[in-house]
Amino acid sequence: MLRQTATPLVFCIIGFLIFWVSGDILANLEDFTGNQVHPVDIVRYYFLRIPGFLDLLGPVAFLLSLLYALIQMTRFHETTAMRAAGISLWRIGLPLLALATLLGTASFAYREWIAVDFENEAEAILEAPAPTVDPADADGQTGDSATQDSPARKSTGISRDARLYYYNETENRRWDIESITDPDAGIFSEVNVQWQTPEGKQMFIYAREAVYDGEAWNFRDVQIYGKAPGDLLPSQRDQLQQLTIDTVTLPETPEFLMSQLKISRIDDIREARVTLFNIREIVRLKTHFPNMSPEYAALLDTKLQNQVAASLKYLVVALIALPLGCRPGRRDAFVGVAISMGICFAYFVVERVSLPMGFSGKVAPWIAAWMPAFLFGSAGLCLMIRANSR
């Protein structure tokens, strides 16, 4: 059973990849040429995107391979012989149900631990600005622009030019970060910070780099300004090589600031097919921003529920295809295959409709995420019980 299913599954995946990569290259050709993306980076871009593509169309490939295997077995009356020997439909389909469970578990693991980093890094490659040459560096001298675009900088999975802005209205504290160098190590570039002292004095910092060491923020190449209450112009101006400010004055951590960046990008990623949040990030965002708008909360709650519900696609496909594909007789088998394909594709359509409804808050998040799997999974379970009792 596994051998009959594995071979067409491999061919389906290869065929899907060929069509997808060819079409996607044509769609993104203008972006690749406009940003002067190196061919090696294009290869890396598709290497990062392939797992997400397989997670999206993997259930379709599994459905087609499963139906092909069942048709082949029905043509040679193998399923009829097994049923006549007293083997139940559950036992016949056990290897395929186990394979569906394995694939669903793998898809959940990918979305939870790999998808976010892969998709962000692929997006950073596509959105990277075209390299520019500073006229001042034409003689081989290294300027600031060359330093910022150095390939030695660690890839963060997020575009280095992503603008990070945060404003705490209650405590009158503001962060404006031009470039994200390494959020895991707490390193940011071109940082502007504003805060208010207990005496009401406004403080402003313009730093080339900010590094968080777990206990304090360390700013390098700093210009600091201070403005007393009632003054129109700053009364304090200092330029320092390094300045350390404790977490009492600036309590925001790199993790918190990156969460703010995620919140600011929600409006750009409302499509159900995009996976830029995993369960850990969603929990972190809801912890950092307990008073977020109901619209954002609905989107995150739906994503949270869908992280688990989406893993049932493979099992639902197997439950629907098995009883209909194992119908005795060639004619009935082909009819069953056509019905099962229609039902499974209807499942994908319902999912694409229900998720946006949950994102927009029109239905409860758990209903939007679990309704397709519950409805069609129940239908497949009923078909299995009925076919097994015949």
N, C-alpha and C positions, 0 to 999 in steps of 0.2 A: 504493500500500500504506500509506504513512504517512497520507495523507488519510483513507482508510477507517478507520484505527485511531484517529487523533487526535480525530475528532468524538465517537465514543462514549466515549472516554476522558475528555473534558471533561465530558460529561453524567454519567458515572458519578461523577466526583469531586464535582461540584456536588450530585448527589443524596445521596451519602454525607455531605457536609458539612452539608446541611440536617437530615438525620436525627440526625447526631451532635451538632450544636450544640443542637438542640431537646431531645434526651434529656439532654445534659449540663447544660443550664440547669436542668431540672427536678430532676436529681440534686443539684446544688450550690446550689439556691435557698435552702435553709436556711442554708448557710454564707455566702452573699452577704448575706442580710438580717441574720443574726446579727452579722457583722463590719462591717455598714454599708458595704459596698463601693460606691463611686461607679459609676454607669453607665459613665463613661468608662473606669474601671479594668476593668470587666467586658468591655468591647470589647477593651481591650488584652490582657486575660487570654486571650481566645479567639484574638486575633491571634498571640499567642505559642504557643498550643497547636496551631494548625492545621498548621504544618509537621511536628510530631511525629505528628499524626494521619494526615497524608498519607504519612509514612514507614511507618506501621504498616499502613495499608490500601491503600497505593499499589499493591502487587503484585496485590491482589484486583481493583482497578479496571482495572489493565492486563490481567489475565486476561480479565475480562468484555468489555472493548473489543476485545481481540484475537480472541476467539471470535466476537463479533458480526461483525467485519470478515471473518473467514474464512467464516462462514455465508453472508454476502451474496455473496462472490465465488464460493462453491461453487454457490449457487442459480442464478447466471447462467453457470456453467461456465467462469469466467475461469481458475481454477487448472487445470482440465482442458485448456483451450486452451494455456496456457503449458507444461504438461508435454508435450503433444502436439507443441509446437514445439521440443522438445528442451531446454527450460530446466530445470535441476536444481532440486530442492526447496531446496537451500542458497541458490541465487541468488534464488529467489522470496522466501525468508524473510530475505534479507540486510538489507533496510531495517528489518525488525522486530527482528532480532538486534542491529543497530546501535543502535536505539532502546532496547532492553533494556539494552545496555551503558551507554548514556548515562544512563538513569534510575538504574541501579545505582551509577554513579560519583557522581551527584548525591546519592543517599541516603547514601553513605559520607561525602561532604564535609559534608553537613548534620550527621550524627551526630558527626563529629570536631571541627568548628569552631563549630557553632551550637547543637546540641541541648542541651548542658549548661547554657549561659547562659539559653536560652529557657525550659527546663523549671524551672530554679531560680527565675527571675524570676516565672514564672506561679505557682509554688507560694507565693512570698512574697506575691503579691497575694491569694491565697485564704486564707492563714493570717495575714494582717495583723490585729492586734487592733483592735477598735472604738475610735475616738477617744474620749478622755475629757476632761472639762473639770475642771481643778483649781479648787476653790472660791477658792483664793487668787488665781487669775488672772481672777476674774469681773469685776474692774474694769478689765480691759484690760492689767494688768501682765504682763510676760513672766517666767515662772519656768523652772526647769530642765526640767519636763516638756514645756513648749512648745518649748524648744530641741531636745530629743531627738526630737520628732515633727515637726520642721520639714520641709516638703516640699522644701526646698533641699538636703537631704542626698542624696548620690548613691545611686542604686539599685544595690545590689551583686549582685542576682540571688539573694540569700539573705536570709531574713527578718532584719531588724535586731535582732529580739529572740532570735535563735538563741544559745543558751548554748554557749560554747566552753570546754572544760576539758581540761587536759593535766597529767599528773604524770610526772616523770622519777624513778622510784624509785631508780635507781642513784646519781644525783647529788643527790637530795633537793631537786628544784626543781619548783615547781607554778605553773601559770597558771590563772586563773579569770576569763573575760571575759564580761561580761553582754551586750554589744551589739557588733555588727560594723558599723562605719561605712563604711569603704572598704578592703577587703583589698588591692586593687591598689596603693593608695597607702600601705599599711601603717598604717592608722588604726583604732583600736579604742577603745571607750568603757567606762567603769566596769570598770577592770582591777585585779585583785588578783594580786600576784606574791609568791612565797615562795622563798627560796634560802638556801644555807648557804655561809658564807665558808670559806676554807682554815683559819682558826683555829677553826672549829666554831660560829661565831656564827650564829644564825638571824635573817634579815632579812625583813621584811614590808613590802609597799608597797600602798597603796590610792590609786589615781589616777583622776581623772575621765576622762583621755584618755591614750592611749599612741600615739606615732608612731614608726615605724621609718624611718630615713633611709639605710639601707644600711650604715652603720658603727656605729650605736648606737641604743638605745631612748631616746626622749625622753618623759618622763612630766610631765603638767601637773596642777596642783592636787593635790599629793602629800601624803599622810601616810605617814611611814616609821617603822617600829618595829624595834628591835634587841633580841634576847634572847641573853644570854651563856649558855654551857653551864652547866647546873645551876640556872639561875634559873627561877623559876616565872612571873614577870611580866617584861614588857619593861623593859630598863634604859635604852633610848634612845627618845625620842619627838621627832620633828621634823615641822614642817609647812612645805612649800616650794611655791613657785609652779611651779618646774620642776626636774627632776632627770634627768640623763643617765647612762646605764649602758652600758658598752661590751659588745660581743658576746662577749668572753671570759667575762664574768660571766653574761650572758643570751644564749646562742648561738642560741636559737630565732628563726627568721625568720617573717614573716607567711605566706609560702608553706608553711612547715612546719606552722604552727598551723592553717591552713585544711585541710591534708592530714589533720591529726588530727580536724578536724570531719567530714571525709568518712568517715574510718574509723568514727567514732562513729555515723554515720547508716546504715551498711551494713545493720544489722538491720531498718531500716524500708523498704528498697528491694530486697527479694529477688525481686520479681516480674520475670519475664523481659521484660515489655513496657516496663519502666521503664529509661530510658537516662540515668543521671546520672554516667557515667564515659566519658571518651574515652581514646584511647591515651596521650596525653601525661600525663593525670592518673594513669592506672594505673601508668605507668612511674615517675612521681614518687612515688606512694604506696609502691611496692615498693622504691624507693631510700631513702625516709625511714624505712620500717618493715620492714627486712629480716627481722625475727624475728616477724612477725605470725602469728596463729594459722593452722593449716592450713585451717580453715573459711573465713576471710576470703581467704586466698591462692587457694583454689579458685574463689571467686566472682569475684575480680578477673581471674584467668587465663582463666576462661570468658568474661567480658565482653571481654577483650582479643582473644581468638580470634573472638568473634562480631561484633566491629566490622567485620572484613573479610568473614567468611562471610555476614553478612546482606546484603551488597551483591550476592550472586549470585542472590537471589530472582527478580529480573526475568528474568535469563537462563535460569534453570531453568523458569520459567513459559513463556517463548517456546519453549524446546526441546521441551516436552511438548505445548503447544497446536498448534504448527505441523504436525507430521506427522499428528496425529489430526484437526485441523480441515480439512486439505486432502485428505481422503479423497474419491475420486470418487463421485459419486452423492449425491443429497440425503439419502437414508436413512442411508447410511454416514457422511455428514458430521455428521448430528445425533447418531448413535451415538458418533462420535469426539469431538464436543464434550462429550457427557455423560461419557465416560470421562476426558477431559482435565481437566474440572472436578473429578471425583472424585479424580484423582491429585494435582492441585495443592492441593486442600483437605486431602488426607491429608498433604501436605508441611508445611502450616502446623500441623497437629495434631502431627505428629512433632516439629517444632521446639519447640512449646510444652511437649512432654514432656521432650525431651532437655536443654534449657537448665537447667531446675530441677535435673535430675540432676547436671549439671556444677556448678551453684552449691553443691549440698550435698556435693560431693566423692564421689558414688557412682560416677561414671565420670570418666575423664580429661577435662580441660577441652577439649582439641583435638578429642576424639571427640564431646563434647556439642555443640560449636559447628559442626563441619564435617560430621557424619554426615548430617543432612537434605540439605544441598546436594550431598554426594557421592552418596548413594543415588539421589535423584530426578534429579539432573543426569545421572548415568550412564544412568538409565532413559530420559530424554529424548534423550540422544545416541544410544542404541541404536535408539530409535524413528525418529529422523531418518535414520540410516544405512539402516535397513530400508526405510522408505518411499521413500527416494531411489533405492534399487536396484531397485524394482519397475518 
